[in-house]
Structure formats: C-alpha cells, structure tokens
Amino acid sequence: MNALPVAAPRTAPRVVTIGAALLCFACVVLAVFDFFVPTSNDAFTSTADYLYTLDGLPLMAGLLLIVAGLHSAQDGRDGRLGRIGLLVTAVGTVAVVVCLLASFVTRSENSLGPVYVLGTFTTFLGLILFAIASVRAHVLPWWAGPTLTVAWIVGGPVGDNGPLGFKASGLLLAAVAIAIATVTPRTVTAGH
C-alpha cells in the first residue's frame, strides 16, 4: 500500500498559503506583545502570559504547513534529505507544541525543562536540512529554503527577545512567509 503524500503538488500552494497566514497571524501577535503587552518570565501571572503561550500554536502549525507544502511542491525532487528535513522539523515542532501545552496547564514556562529549547533547535536542524535539499532540487527559488531558515532562527521561537532576535523580529519571519507563499504557485505551475 502506498503512503499518501503530504499534499498533492497542485495543492501545495494552498498548504503554503495557509501556513503563511497562520505564521503571519502569530508573528503580528508576537509584535503586539513585544511593543505593548508585558509578560512574565516563568510563572504565569496574567492572562497575557496564557495568550502569549497559546500564540505559539499557530506559529508552529504555520511553520510545519509551509515546510510540508514546499516539500510537496518539489514533488520528490528534494529527495531523501528533503523528507528527513521535513520529518526533523515536524519532530521539533511537536516537541515545542507539547511544551507549550504543558506550560499552559502548569502555568509555568519551564514545566518540561529543556524540551522547548531542544525542540526549537531541532526545528533549526530540520530547516537547515530542508533548505539544503531544496537548493539542490532546483525547483523552488534558490532563496526560499535558506531565507525561511534564517528568518525562523531570527524571528521564530528564540528570536523573540532571544540572542539573535530583536523587538518584533517575528515581522521579518512574516515577510519571508508571505514572499514564499507568493512565489510557490508560480513554481508549481512552471514545474508541472
């Protein structure tokens, strides 16, 4: 029995667009928190802490949908490395989501110890592998995979007040997601 693909190549642009929309929504919310809504560092003390944590769900879902859609758009030409990159990104995403949900339930950001950090770094590794596979496949614009990777590192889960990020760095990630969602339909149309 053959496994079903993540998405048929012709539906890949739709999956990427939905992922980009979720990611952009989450990034705009993060920017609002960066500029206007203070949150605590560990123990949840306000509604804002819960909302900030819940905002991680569309952020992670958006990333995973974008990568899955881009993988599908390449229709297997990204090879084993592309599949591994998608799988590693998915594992990291699930780890972060589990951590976010545990934090929500326990009212503490550090409820699962290093799981959040490990999951985040796993998404970095998965995106790096996926970017290499995408560049090698010559299906997507050469910049799509590497730019998504850099924007995720700077504007994703650790970018927000992290060592590589800056205030509202998620907006950079949102801009990259929009750019990728814009070029994906043309890529799929030209390639098929």
C-alpha positions in Angstrom: 0.0 0.0 0.0 1.4 3.4 -1.0 1.6 6.1 1.6 -0.4 9.3 0.8 1.8 12.3 0.0 1.7 15.3 2.4 -0.2 17.2 -0.3 -0.6 16.8 -4.0 1.8 19.2 -5.9 -1.2 21.2 -7.2 -2.5 21.8 -3.6 1.0 22.7 -2.3 0.5 26.4 -2.9 -2.7 26.3 -0.8 -1.0 24.5 2.0 1.9 27.0 1.9 -0.6 29.9 1.9 -2.5 28.6 4.9 0.8 28.0 6.7 2.0 31.5 5.9 -1.3 33.0 7.1 -1.1 31.2 10.4 2.6 32.2 10.8 1.9 35.8 9.9 -1.0 36.0 12.4 1.2 34.6 15.1 4.1 36.9 14.2 1.8 40.0 14.3 0.5 38.9 17.7 4.1 38.5 18.9 4.9 42.0 17.7 2.0 43.3 19.7 3.3 41.6 22.8 6.8 42.9 22.1 5.6 46.5 22.0 2.5 46.8 24.2 1.9 43.8 26.4 4.3 42.7 29.2 4.6 39.0 30.1 6.3 37.3 33.0 9.5 35.3 32.7 8.5 32.0 34.3 5.3 31.6 36.4 2.2 32.8 34.7 0.8 35.8 36.5 -1.7 37.3 34.0 -4.0 36.5 31.1 -1.3 37.9 28.8 1.0 35.0 29.8 -1.6 32.5 28.6 -2.3 34.3 25.4 1.4 34.7 24.7 1.9 30.9 25.1 -1.1 30.0 23.1 0.2 32.2 20.2 3.0 29.6 19.8 0.5 27.1 18.4 -0.3 29.0 15.2 3.4 29.8 14.9 4.4 26.2 15.0 1.5 25.0 12.8 2.3 27.7 10.3 5.9 26.6 10.0 5.1 23.0 9.6 2.5 23.7 6.9 4.9 25.8 5.0 7.6 23.2 5.0 5.1 20.4 4.2 3.7 22.4 1.3 7.2 23.3 0.0 8.2 19.7 0.2 5.1 18.7 -1.7 5.7 21.4 -4.3 9.1 19.8 -5.1 7.3 16.6 -5.9 10.1 14.3 -4.5 12.9 16.1 -6.2 14.3 17.2 -2.9 15.0 13.6 -2.3 15.7 11.8 1.0 17.3 14.9 2.5 14.1 16.8 1.9 12.0 14.1 3.6 14.4 14.0 6.5 14.4 17.8 6.8 10.6 17.7 6.9 10.5 14.9 9.4 13.1 16.5 11.7 11.2 19.9 11.5 7.9 18.0 12.4 9.6 16.3 15.4 10.9 19.7 16.7 7.5 21.3 16.1 5.7 18.6 18.0 8.1 18.9 20.9 7.6 22.6 21.1 3.8 22.3 20.9 3.9 19.7 23.8 6.0 22.1 25.8 3.6 25.0 25.1 0.6 22.9 26.2 2.4 21.7 29.3 3.3 25.3 30.1 -0.3 26.3 29.7 -1.5 23.6 32.0 1.2 24.0 34.7 1.2 27.8 34.4 5.0 27.8 34.1 7.2 28.3 31.0 9.8 25.8 32.3 7.4 23.0 33.1 9.3 20.5 30.8 12.8 21.7 31.4 14.9 21.8 28.3 12.2 20.3 25.9 11.4 23.8 24.5 15.0 24.6 23.7 15.7 21.1 22.3 12.6 21.2 20.2 13.4 24.7 18.9 16.9 23.6 17.9 15.5 20.5 16.3 13.4 22.8 14.1 16.5 24.7 13.2 18.3 21.4 12.2 15.3 20.3 10.2 15.0 23.6 8.3 18.8 23.6 7.5 18.5 20.0 6.1 15.4 21.0 4.2 17.0 24.2 2.8 20.0 22.2 1.5 17.7 19.7 -0.2 15.6 22.5 -1.7 18.6 24.3 -3.1 19.9 21.0 -4.6 16.4 20.2 -6.1 16.3 23.4 -8.2 12.5 23.5 -8.0 11.9 26.4 -5.7 13.6 29.8 -6.0 17.1 29.3 -4.6 16.5 31.7 -1.7 13.2 30.1 -0.4 14.7 27.4 1.9 17.7 29.4 3.2 15.7 32.5 3.8 13.0 30.7 5.7 15.6 29.0 7.8 17.4 32.3 8.7 14.1 34.1 9.3 12.9 31.3 11.6 16.1 31.4 13.6 15.9 35.2 13.9 12.2 35.7 14.2 10.9 32.4 15.5 10.7 30.9 19.0 14.1 32.1 20.2 14.2 35.3 18.1 11.6 37.0 20.3 13.9 38.6 22.9 16.5 35.9 22.1 20.1 36.2 21.3 19.6 36.6 17.6 16.3 38.4 17.6 15.2 42.0 18.1 11.9 43.6 19.1 9.2 42.4 16.7 11.7 40.2 14.7 8.8 37.9 14.0 7.6 40.5 11.4 10.7 39.6 9.4 9.6 36.0 9.5 6.1 37.0 8.4 7.5 38.9 5.5 9.5 35.9 4.4 6.5 33.6 4.7 4.5 36.0 2.5 7.2 36.1 -0.1 7.4 32.3 -0.2 3.6 31.9 -0.4 3.6 34.4 -3.3 6.2 32.5 -5.4 5.1 29.0 -4.6 2.1 29.0 -7.0 4.3 30.1 -9.9 6.9 27.5 -9.0 4.3 24.7 -9.1 2.7 25.9 -12.3 6.1 26.2 -14.0 7.3 22.8 -12.8 4.2 20.8 -13.6 
